[in-house]
Structure formats: structure tokens, C-alpha cells
Amino acid sequence: MDVLLVLAKKHGIPVAWVTPAQTLSSLAAAGADHDDKLAALVDDEDRIQALCRHKLDECTDEWIAGEVEAGE
């Protein structure tokens, strides 16, 4: 949990979203430098985008249609 707190506070990475476990593991194992954390995210970009697309498909309420469209 301490590592997740550092990711959120120091690096601004939102760890509360449904992050693939492998991505969180990569972020936790990456070096302490911010560029190391960004590199881990870039390395896992395809998996993160796929999850975002999947989650957007689950947003079917009319009141968030504009947000879904913007997210896509």
C-alpha cells in the first residue's frame, strides 16, 4: 500500500482506477524516478487502452453519453 500511495502522491498516477494487476506490479517494481514510472506506463499502453475501451463500453447510461464519447 505504501508503494501505491507514492505512485499516487509523488507521480500523479491514479491507482484507484481498475488498473491491470500487471501494470501495478510494473509500476511498483520500476525505479523511483518519475521517468521510470512513465516508462512502465508506456510499456503497458496497449493493455491500459484496451481496459479503458472495455470500461467505456460498460457506460451505457444516457446521462454520461457525452463523457463516453469524449473518452472514446
PyMOL Python script that loads the backbone (N, CA, C, O; Angstrom):
from pymol import cmd

cmd.read_pdbstr("""\
ATOM      1  N   MET A   1       0.820  -1.188   0.000  1.00  0.00           N
ATOM      2  CA  MET A   1       0.000   0.000   0.000  1.00  0.00           C
ATOM      3  C   MET A   1       0.866   1.255   0.000  1.00  0.00           C
ATOM      4  O   MET A   1       0.499   2.261  -0.606  1.00  0.00           O
ATOM      5  N   ASP A   2       2.005   1.201   0.671  1.00  0.00           N
ATOM      6  CA  ASP A   2       2.891   2.366   0.696  1.00  0.00           C
ATOM      7  C   ASP A   2       3.366   2.725  -0.704  1.00  0.00           C
ATOM      8  O   ASP A   2       3.462   3.902  -1.050  1.00  0.00           O
ATOM      9  N   VAL A   3       3.665   1.707  -1.509  1.00  0.00           N
ATOM     10  CA  VAL A   3       4.125   1.951  -2.881  1.00  0.00           C
ATOM     11  C   VAL A   3       3.007   2.589  -3.693  1.00  0.00           C
ATOM     12  O   VAL A   3       3.261   3.508  -4.472  1.00  0.00           O
ATOM     13  N   LEU A   4       1.774   2.119  -3.524  1.00  0.00           N
ATOM     14  CA  LEU A   4       0.649   2.698  -4.248  1.00  0.00           C
ATOM     15  C   LEU A   4       0.433   4.156  -3.861  1.00  0.00           C
ATOM     16  O   LEU A   4       0.115   4.984  -4.715  1.00  0.00           O
ATOM     17  N   LEU A   5       0.601   4.470  -2.588  1.00  0.00           N
ATOM     18  CA  LEU A   5       0.461   5.848  -2.125  1.00  0.00           C
ATOM     19  C   LEU A   5       1.508   6.750  -2.768  1.00  0.00           C
ATOM     20  O   LEU A   5       1.197   7.871  -3.171  1.00  0.00           O
ATOM     21  N   VAL A   6       2.740   6.273  -2.866  1.00  0.00           N
ATOM     22  CA  VAL A   6       3.801   7.046  -3.517  1.00  0.00           C
ATOM     23  C   VAL A   6       3.469   7.247  -4.996  1.00  0.00           C
ATOM     24  O   VAL A   6       3.650   8.342  -5.528  1.00  0.00           O
ATOM     25  N   LEU A   7       2.987   6.198  -5.660  1.00  0.00           N
ATOM     26  CA  LEU A   7       2.612   6.328  -7.073  1.00  0.00           C
ATOM     27  C   LEU A   7       1.564   7.422  -7.250  1.00  0.00           C
ATOM     28  O   LEU A   7       1.646   8.221  -8.184  1.00  0.00           O
ATOM     29  N   ALA A   8       0.598   7.457  -6.369  1.00  0.00           N
ATOM     30  CA  ALA A   8      -0.476   8.443  -6.475  1.00  0.00           C
ATOM     31  C   ALA A   8      -0.007   9.847  -6.102  1.00  0.00           C
ATOM     32  O   ALA A   8      -0.260  10.803  -6.835  1.00  0.00           O
ATOM     33  N   LYS A   9       0.669   9.970  -4.973  1.00  0.00           N
ATOM     34  CA  LYS A   9       1.039  11.297  -4.483  1.00  0.00           C
ATOM     35  C   LYS A   9       2.231  11.910  -5.205  1.00  0.00           C
ATOM     36  O   LYS A   9       2.190  13.081  -5.584  1.00  0.00           O
ATOM     37  N   LYS A  10       3.274  11.145  -5.394  1.00  0.00           N
ATOM     38  CA  LYS A  10       4.501  11.690  -5.969  1.00  0.00           C
ATOM     39  C   LYS A  10       4.467  11.732  -7.490  1.00  0.00           C
ATOM     40  O   LYS A  10       4.984  12.668  -8.099  1.00  0.00           O
ATOM     41  N   HIS A  11       3.860  10.723  -8.104  1.00  0.00           N
ATOM     42  CA  HIS A  11       3.906  10.612  -9.558  1.00  0.00           C
ATOM     43  C   HIS A  11       2.581  10.947 -10.226  1.00  0.00           C
ATOM     44  O   HIS A  11       2.510  11.005 -11.454  1.00  0.00           O
ATOM     45  N   GLY A  12       1.525  11.168  -9.437  1.00  0.00           N
ATOM     46  CA  GLY A  12       0.239  11.541 -10.002  1.00  0.00           C
ATOM     47  C   GLY A  12      -0.433  10.444 -10.813  1.00  0.00           C
ATOM     48  O   GLY A  12      -1.248  10.727 -11.691  1.00  0.00           O
ATOM     49  N   ILE A  13      -0.093   9.198 -10.523  1.00  0.00           N
ATOM     50  CA  ILE A  13      -0.682   8.074 -11.253  1.00  0.00           C
ATOM     51  C   ILE A  13      -1.926   7.610 -10.498  1.00  0.00           C
ATOM     52  O   ILE A  13      -1.839   7.217  -9.335  1.00  0.00           O
ATOM     53  N   PRO A  14      -3.087   7.656 -11.160  1.00  0.00           N
ATOM     54  CA  PRO A  14      -4.319   7.257 -10.466  1.00  0.00           C
ATOM     55  C   PRO A  14      -4.382   5.741 -10.272  1.00  0.00           C
ATOM     56  O   PRO A  14      -4.670   4.998 -11.211  1.00  0.00           O
ATOM     57  N   VAL A  15      -4.118   5.304  -9.080  1.00  0.00           N
ATOM     58  CA  VAL A  15      -4.084   3.868  -8.801  1.00  0.00           C
ATOM     59  C   VAL A  15      -5.447   3.337  -8.364  1.00  0.00           C
ATOM     60  O   VAL A  15      -5.609   2.129  -8.188  1.00  0.00           O
ATOM     61  N   ALA A  16      -6.427   4.221  -8.188  1.00  0.00           N
ATOM     62  CA  ALA A  16      -7.750   3.771  -7.767  1.00  0.00           C
ATOM     63  C   ALA A  16      -8.562   3.229  -8.932  1.00  0.00           C
ATOM     64  O   ALA A  16      -9.504   2.466  -8.719  1.00  0.00           O
ATOM     65  N   TRP A  17      -8.219   3.606 -10.159  1.00  0.00           N
ATOM     66  CA  TRP A  17      -8.926   3.045 -11.310  1.00  0.00           C
ATOM     67  C   TRP A  17      -8.599   1.570 -11.398  1.00  0.00           C
ATOM     68  O   TRP A  17      -7.630   1.104 -10.799  1.00  0.00           O
ATOM     69  N   VAL A  18      -9.386   0.853 -12.124  1.00  0.00           N
ATOM     70  CA  VAL A  18      -9.211  -0.590 -12.218  1.00  0.00           C
ATOM     71  C   VAL A  18      -8.007  -0.875 -13.114  1.00  0.00           C
ATOM     72  O   VAL A  18      -8.132  -1.143 -14.309  1.00  0.00           O
ATOM     73  N   THR A  19      -6.867  -0.806 -12.498  1.00  0.00           N
ATOM     74  CA  THR A  19      -5.614  -0.968 -13.203  1.00  0.00           C
ATOM     75  C   THR A  19      -5.292  -2.447 -13.356  1.00  0.00           C
ATOM     76  O   THR A  19      -5.455  -3.214 -12.407  1.00  0.00           O
ATOM     77  N   PRO A  20      -4.840  -2.860 -14.534  1.00  0.00           N
ATOM     78  CA  PRO A  20      -4.410  -4.261 -14.643  1.00  0.00           C
ATOM     79  C   PRO A  20      -3.347  -4.565 -13.579  1.00  0.00           C
ATOM     80  O   PRO A  20      -2.434  -3.769 -13.359  1.00  0.00           O
ATOM     81  N   ALA A  21      -3.472  -5.694 -12.940  1.00  0.00           N
ATOM     82  CA  ALA A  21      -2.539  -6.063 -11.879  1.00  0.00           C
ATOM     83  C   ALA A  21      -1.095  -6.035 -12.369  1.00  0.00           C
ATOM     84  O   ALA A  21      -0.197  -5.626 -11.634  1.00  0.00           O
ATOM     85  N   GLN A  22      -0.872  -6.465 -13.600  1.00  0.00           N
ATOM     86  CA  GLN A  22       0.483  -6.465 -14.151  1.00  0.00           C
ATOM     87  C   GLN A  22       1.036  -5.041 -14.252  1.00  0.00           C
ATOM     88  O   GLN A  22       2.223  -4.812 -14.018  1.00  0.00           O
ATOM     89  N   THR A  23       0.172  -4.092 -14.600  1.00  0.00           N
ATOM     90  CA  THR A  23       0.603  -2.695 -14.683  1.00  0.00           C
ATOM     91  C   THR A  23       1.005  -2.183 -13.308  1.00  0.00           C
ATOM     92  O   THR A  23       2.044  -1.539 -13.166  1.00  0.00           O
ATOM     93  N   LEU A  24       0.198  -2.460 -12.302  1.00  0.00           N
ATOM     94  CA  LEU A  24       0.549  -2.026 -10.945  1.00  0.00           C
ATOM     95  C   LEU A  24       1.856  -2.667 -10.487  1.00  0.00           C
ATOM     96  O   LEU A  24       2.689  -2.013  -9.860  1.00  0.00           O
ATOM     97  N   SER A  25       2.029  -3.934 -10.800  1.00  0.00           N
ATOM     98  CA  SER A  25       3.281  -4.608 -10.433  1.00  0.00           C
ATOM     99  C   SER A  25       4.474  -3.964 -11.127  1.00  0.00           C
ATOM    100  O   SER A  25       5.523  -3.766 -10.514  1.00  0.00           O
ATOM    101  N   SER A  26       4.311  -3.638 -12.409  1.00  0.00           N
ATOM    102  CA  SER A  26       5.398  -2.988 -13.152  1.00  0.00           C
ATOM    103  C   SER A  26       5.708  -1.619 -12.574  1.00  0.00           C
ATOM    104  O   SER A  26       6.873  -1.240 -12.452  1.00  0.00           O
ATOM    105  N   LEU A  27       4.666  -0.874 -12.218  1.00  0.00           N
ATOM    106  CA  LEU A  27       4.879   0.451 -11.625  1.00  0.00           C
ATOM    107  C   LEU A  27       5.592   0.346 -10.281  1.00  0.00           C
ATOM    108  O   LEU A  27       6.496   1.126  -9.982  1.00  0.00           O
ATOM    109  N   ALA A  28       5.176  -0.621  -9.482  1.00  0.00           N
ATOM    110  CA  ALA A  28       5.790  -0.795  -8.166  1.00  0.00           C
ATOM    111  C   ALA A  28       7.250  -1.221  -8.293  1.00  0.00           C
ATOM    112  O   ALA A  28       8.084  -0.829  -7.476  1.00  0.00           O
ATOM    113  N   ALA A  29       7.563  -2.015  -9.309  1.00  0.00           N
ATOM    114  CA  ALA A  29       8.928  -2.523  -9.482  1.00  0.00           C
ATOM    115  C   ALA A  29       9.832  -1.539 -10.216  1.00  0.00           C
ATOM    116  O   ALA A  29      11.055  -1.674 -10.180  1.00  0.00           O
ATOM    117  N   ALA A  30       9.232  -0.543 -10.887  1.00  0.00           N
ATOM    118  CA  ALA A  30      10.040   0.423 -11.642  1.00  0.00           C
ATOM    119  C   ALA A  30      10.895   1.251 -10.690  1.00  0.00           C
ATOM    120  O   ALA A  30      10.606   1.343  -9.497  1.00  0.00           O
ATOM    121  N   GLY A  31      11.932   1.840 -11.225  1.00  0.00           N
ATOM    122  CA  GLY A  31      12.800   2.697 -10.419  1.00  0.00           C
ATOM    123  C   GLY A  31      12.021   3.825  -9.770  1.00  0.00           C
ATOM    124  O   GLY A  31      10.865   4.069 -10.117  1.00  0.00           O
ATOM    125  N   ALA A  32      12.641   4.505  -8.842  1.00  0.00           N
ATOM    126  CA  ALA A  32      11.970   5.559  -8.081  1.00  0.00           C
ATOM    127  C   ALA A  32      11.774   6.839  -8.893  1.00  0.00           C
ATOM    128  O   ALA A  32      10.949   7.678  -8.533  1.00  0.00           O
ATOM    129  N   ASP A  33      12.514   6.993  -9.970  1.00  0.00           N
ATOM    130  CA  ASP A  33      12.442   8.198 -10.787  1.00  0.00           C
ATOM    131  C   ASP A  33      11.107   8.256 -11.531  1.00  0.00           C
ATOM    132  O   ASP A  33      10.579   7.229 -11.959  1.00  0.00           O
ATOM    133  N   HIS A  34      10.574   9.457 -11.678  1.00  0.00           N
ATOM    134  CA  HIS A  34       9.299   9.642 -12.367  1.00  0.00           C
ATOM    135  C   HIS A  34       9.352   9.099 -13.799  1.00  0.00           C
ATOM    136  O   HIS A  34       8.377   8.513 -14.270  1.00  0.00           O
ATOM    137  N   ASP A  35      10.459   9.283 -14.483  1.00  0.00           N
ATOM    138  CA  ASP A  35      10.601   8.775 -15.848  1.00  0.00           C
ATOM    139  C   ASP A  35      10.524   7.252 -15.895  1.00  0.00           C
ATOM    140  O   ASP A  35      10.044   6.685 -16.877  1.00  0.00           O
ATOM    141  N   ASP A  36      10.991   6.591 -14.847  1.00  0.00           N
ATOM    142  CA  ASP A  36      10.886   5.138 -14.766  1.00  0.00           C
ATOM    143  C   ASP A  36       9.419   4.712 -14.679  1.00  0.00           C
ATOM    144  O   ASP A  36       9.013   3.725 -15.293  1.00  0.00           O
ATOM    145  N   LYS A  37       8.637   5.461 -13.918  1.00  0.00           N
ATOM    146  CA  LYS A  37       7.207   5.152 -13.784  1.00  0.00           C
ATOM    147  C   LYS A  37       6.500   5.387 -15.117  1.00  0.00           C
ATOM    148  O   LYS A  37       5.678   4.573 -15.538  1.00  0.00           O
ATOM    149  N   LEU A  38       6.819   6.498 -15.779  1.00  0.00           N
ATOM    150  CA  LEU A  38       6.209   6.775 -17.073  1.00  0.00           C
ATOM    151  C   LEU A  38       6.560   5.700 -18.095  1.00  0.00           C
ATOM    152  O   LEU A  38       5.722   5.309 -18.907  1.00  0.00           O
ATOM    153  N   ALA A  39       7.796   5.226 -18.052  1.00  0.00           N
ATOM    154  CA  ALA A  39       8.216   4.175 -18.984  1.00  0.00           C
ATOM    155  C   ALA A  39       7.399   2.901 -18.763  1.00  0.00           C
ATOM    156  O   ALA A  39       7.043   2.215 -19.720  1.00  0.00           O
ATOM    157  N   ALA A  40       7.106   2.589 -17.507  1.00  0.00           N
ATOM    158  CA  ALA A  40       6.286   1.402 -17.212  1.00  0.00           C
ATOM    159  C   ALA A  40       4.889   1.567 -17.790  1.00  0.00           C
ATOM    160  O   ALA A  40       4.317   0.610 -18.311  1.00  0.00           O
ATOM    161  N   LEU A  41       4.332   2.774 -17.703  1.00  0.00           N
ATOM    162  CA  LEU A  41       3.011   3.021 -18.275  1.00  0.00           C
ATOM    163  C   LEU A  41       3.039   2.931 -19.794  1.00  0.00           C
ATOM    164  O   LEU A  41       2.133   2.360 -20.402  1.00  0.00           O
ATOM    165  N   VAL A  42       4.068   3.489 -20.404  1.00  0.00           N
ATOM    166  CA  VAL A  42       4.195   3.436 -21.862  1.00  0.00           C
ATOM    167  C   VAL A  42       4.339   1.990 -22.325  1.00  0.00           C
ATOM    168  O   VAL A  42       3.756   1.596 -23.335  1.00  0.00           O
ATOM    169  N   ASP A  43       5.114   1.202 -21.586  1.00  0.00           N
ATOM    170  CA  ASP A  43       5.295  -0.204 -21.943  1.00  0.00           C
ATOM    171  C   ASP A  43       3.971  -0.974 -21.914  1.00  0.00           C
ATOM    172  O   ASP A  43       3.788  -1.932 -22.664  1.00  0.00           O
ATOM    173  N   ASP A  44       3.060  -0.553 -21.051  1.00  0.00           N
ATOM    174  CA  ASP A  44       1.786  -1.258 -20.892  1.00  0.00           C
ATOM    175  C   ASP A  44       0.625  -0.503 -21.548  1.00  0.00           C
ATOM    176  O   ASP A  44      -0.540  -0.764 -21.248  1.00  0.00           O
ATOM    177  N   GLU A  45       0.950   0.430 -22.443  1.00  0.00           N
ATOM    178  CA  GLU A  45      -0.060   1.301 -23.045  1.00  0.00           C
ATOM    179  C   GLU A  45      -1.194   0.529 -23.722  1.00  0.00           C
ATOM    180  O   GLU A  45      -2.360   0.878 -23.542  1.00  0.00           O
ATOM    181  N   ASP A  46      -0.883  -0.492 -24.481  1.00  0.00           N
ATOM    182  CA  ASP A  46      -1.926  -1.241 -25.185  1.00  0.00           C
ATOM    183  C   ASP A  46      -2.908  -1.884 -24.217  1.00  0.00           C
ATOM    184  O   ASP A  46      -4.116  -1.845 -24.448  1.00  0.00           O
ATOM    185  N   ARG A  47      -2.414  -2.466 -23.156  1.00  0.00           N
ATOM    186  CA  ARG A  47      -3.279  -3.114 -22.157  1.00  0.00           C
ATOM    187  C   ARG A  47      -4.158  -2.073 -21.456  1.00  0.00           C
ATOM    188  O   ARG A  47      -5.341  -2.314 -21.217  1.00  0.00           O
ATOM    189  N   ILE A  48      -3.578  -0.926 -21.132  1.00  0.00           N
ATOM    190  CA  ILE A  48      -4.327   0.137 -20.456  1.00  0.00           C
ATOM    191  C   ILE A  48      -5.416   0.679 -21.381  1.00  0.00           C
ATOM    192  O   ILE A  48      -6.549   0.880 -20.943  1.00  0.00           O
ATOM    193  N   GLN A  49      -5.091   0.917 -22.645  1.00  0.00           N
ATOM    194  CA  GLN A  49      -6.086   1.422 -23.590  1.00  0.00           C
ATOM    195  C   GLN A  49      -7.203   0.403 -23.809  1.00  0.00           C
ATOM    196  O   GLN A  49      -8.371   0.778 -23.909  1.00  0.00           O
ATOM    197  N   ALA A  50      -6.860  -0.851 -23.881  1.00  0.00           N
ATOM    198  CA  ALA A  50      -7.880  -1.892 -24.060  1.00  0.00           C
ATOM    199  C   ALA A  50      -8.839  -1.915 -22.867  1.00  0.00           C
ATOM    200  O   ALA A  50     -10.049  -2.066 -23.038  1.00  0.00           O
ATOM    201  N   LEU A  51      -8.298  -1.766 -21.678  1.00  0.00           N
ATOM    202  CA  LEU A  51      -9.146  -1.747 -20.490  1.00  0.00           C
ATOM    203  C   LEU A  51     -10.041  -0.514 -20.497  1.00  0.00           C
ATOM    204  O   LEU A  51     -11.217  -0.601 -20.145  1.00  0.00           O
ATOM    205  N   CYS A  52      -9.500   0.624 -20.892  1.00  0.00           N
ATOM    206  CA  CYS A  52     -10.306   1.850 -20.969  1.00  0.00           C
ATOM    207  C   CYS A  52     -11.446   1.679 -21.965  1.00  0.00           C
ATOM    208  O   CYS A  52     -12.583   2.061 -21.687  1.00  0.00           O
ATOM    209  N   ARG A  53     -11.140   1.103 -23.125  1.00  0.00           N
ATOM    210  CA  ARG A  53     -12.189   0.866 -24.125  1.00  0.00           C
ATOM    211  C   ARG A  53     -13.268  -0.066 -23.575  1.00  0.00           C
ATOM    212  O   ARG A  53     -14.462   0.156 -23.779  1.00  0.00           O
ATOM    213  N   HIS A  54     -12.832  -1.102 -22.881  1.00  0.00           N
ATOM    214  CA  HIS A  54     -13.771  -2.050 -22.273  1.00  0.00           C
ATOM    215  C   HIS A  54     -14.667  -1.339 -21.263  1.00  0.00           C
ATOM    216  O   HIS A  54     -15.881  -1.544 -21.254  1.00  0.00           O
ATOM    217  N   LYS A  55     -14.078  -0.515 -20.422  1.00  0.00           N
ATOM    218  CA  LYS A  55     -14.849   0.194 -19.396  1.00  0.00           C
ATOM    219  C   LYS A  55     -15.803   1.203 -20.023  1.00  0.00           C
ATOM    220  O   LYS A  55     -16.918   1.382 -19.533  1.00  0.00           O
ATOM    221  N   LEU A  56     -15.381   1.869 -21.107  1.00  0.00           N
ATOM    222  CA  LEU A  56     -16.269   2.804 -21.788  1.00  0.00           C
ATOM    223  C   LEU A  56     -17.483   2.081 -22.351  1.00  0.00           C
ATOM    224  O   LEU A  56     -18.587   2.626 -22.343  1.00  0.00           O
ATOM    225  N   ASP A  57     -17.292   0.866 -22.836  1.00  0.00           N
ATOM    226  CA  ASP A  57     -18.403   0.079 -23.371  1.00  0.00           C
ATOM    227  C   ASP A  57     -19.431  -0.258 -22.289  1.00  0.00           C
ATOM    228  O   ASP A  57     -20.597  -0.508 -22.594  1.00  0.00           O
ATOM    229  N   GLU A  58     -19.000  -0.264 -21.033  1.00  0.00           N
ATOM    230  CA  GLU A  58     -19.903  -0.561 -19.925  1.00  0.00           C
ATOM    231  C   GLU A  58     -20.731   0.654 -19.507  1.00  0.00           C
ATOM    232  O   GLU A  58     -21.708   0.517 -18.771  1.00  0.00           O
ATOM    233  N   CYS A  59     -20.343   1.838 -19.973  1.00  0.00           N
ATOM    234  CA  CYS A  59     -21.037   3.075 -19.613  1.00  0.00           C
ATOM    235  C   CYS A  59     -22.185   3.306 -20.582  1.00  0.00           C
ATOM    236  O   CYS A  59     -21.992   3.902 -21.642  1.00  0.00           O
ATOM    237  N   THR A  60     -23.355   2.848 -20.237  1.00  0.00           N
ATOM    238  CA  THR A  60     -24.490   2.888 -21.159  1.00  0.00           C
ATOM    239  C   THR A  60     -25.589   3.856 -20.728  1.00  0.00           C
ATOM    240  O   THR A  60     -26.570   4.022 -21.454  1.00  0.00           O
ATOM    241  N   ASP A  61     -25.454   4.491 -19.581  1.00  0.00           N
ATOM    242  CA  ASP A  61     -26.472   5.443 -19.139  1.00  0.00           C
ATOM    243  C   ASP A  61     -26.435   6.697 -20.005  1.00  0.00           C
ATOM    244  O   ASP A  61     -25.362   7.208 -20.326  1.00  0.00           O
ATOM    245  N   GLU A  62     -27.626   7.193 -20.384  1.00  0.00           N
ATOM    246  CA  GLU A  62     -27.706   8.362 -21.249  1.00  0.00           C
ATOM    247  C   GLU A  62     -27.054   9.595 -20.645  1.00  0.00           C
ATOM    248  O   GLU A  62     -26.488  10.409 -21.375  1.00  0.00           O
ATOM    249  N   TRP A  63     -27.120   9.750 -19.327  1.00  0.00           N
ATOM    250  CA  TRP A  63     -26.623  10.970 -18.693  1.00  0.00           C
ATOM    251  C   TRP A  63     -25.105  11.113 -18.783  1.00  0.00           C
ATOM    252  O   TRP A  63     -24.578  12.194 -18.515  1.00  0.00           O
ATOM    253  N   ILE A  64     -24.392  10.053 -19.152  1.00  0.00           N
ATOM    254  CA  ILE A  64     -22.935  10.161 -19.325  1.00  0.00           C
ATOM    255  C   ILE A  64     -22.510   9.932 -20.769  1.00  0.00           C
ATOM    256  O   ILE A  64     -21.332   9.706 -21.046  1.00  0.00           O
ATOM    257  N   ALA A  65     -23.461   9.990 -21.681  1.00  0.00           N
ATOM    258  CA  ALA A  65     -23.153   9.723 -23.089  1.00  0.00           C
ATOM    259  C   ALA A  65     -22.075  10.663 -23.622  1.00  0.00           C
ATOM    260  O   ALA A  65     -21.200  10.234 -24.375  1.00  0.00           O
ATOM    261  N   GLY A  66     -22.128  11.932 -23.242  1.00  0.00           N
ATOM    262  CA  GLY A  66     -21.128  12.898 -23.700  1.00  0.00           C
ATOM    263  C   GLY A  66     -19.736  12.572 -23.199  1.00  0.00           C
ATOM    264  O   GLY A  66     -18.759  12.705 -23.936  1.00  0.00           O
ATOM    265  N   GLU A  67     -19.641  12.141 -21.940  1.00  0.00           N
ATOM    266  CA  GLU A  67     -18.347  11.781 -21.365  1.00  0.00           C
ATOM    267  C   GLU A  67     -17.773  10.530 -22.043  1.00  0.00           C
ATOM    268  O   GLU A  67     -16.567  10.430 -22.271  1.00  0.00           O
ATOM    269  N   VAL A  68     -18.651   9.592 -22.355  1.00  0.00           N
ATOM    270  CA  VAL A  68     -18.208   8.379 -23.032  1.00  0.00           C
ATOM    271  C   VAL A  68     -17.682   8.733 -24.413  1.00  0.00           C
ATOM    272  O   VAL A  68     -16.630   8.244 -24.825  1.00  0.00           O
ATOM    273  N   GLU A  69     -18.403   9.570 -25.122  1.00  0.00           N
ATOM    274  CA  GLU A  69     -17.972   9.987 -26.450  1.00  0.00           C
ATOM    275  C   GLU A  69     -16.629  10.711 -26.390  1.00  0.00           C
ATOM    276  O   GLU A  69     -15.765  10.484 -27.238  1.00  0.00           O
ATOM    277  N   ALA A  70     -16.448  11.568 -25.407  1.00  0.00           N
ATOM    278  CA  ALA A  70     -15.169  12.268 -25.241  1.00  0.00           C
ATOM    279  C   ALA A  70     -14.053  11.284 -24.905  1.00  0.00           C
ATOM    280  O   ALA A  70     -12.925  11.437 -25.374  1.00  0.00           O
ATOM    281  N   GLY A  71     -14.358  10.289 -24.106  1.00  0.00           N
ATOM    282  CA  GLY A  71     -13.363   9.296 -23.728  1.00  0.00           C
ATOM    283  C   GLY A  71     -12.926   8.436 -24.894  1.00  0.00           C
ATOM    284  O   GLY A  71     -11.771   8.020 -24.983  1.00  0.00           O
ATOM    285  N   GLU A  72     -13.872   8.177 -25.790  1.00  0.00           N
ATOM    286  CA  GLU A  72     -13.542   7.367 -26.952  1.00  0.00           C
ATOM    287  C   GLU A  72     -12.630   8.136 -27.888  1.00  0.00           C
ATOM    288  O   GLU A  72     -12.239   7.616 -28.933  1.00  0.00           O
TER     289      GLU A  72
END
""", "prot")
cmd.dss("prot")
cmd.show_as("cartoon", "prot")
cmd.util.cbc("prot")
cmd.orient("prot")
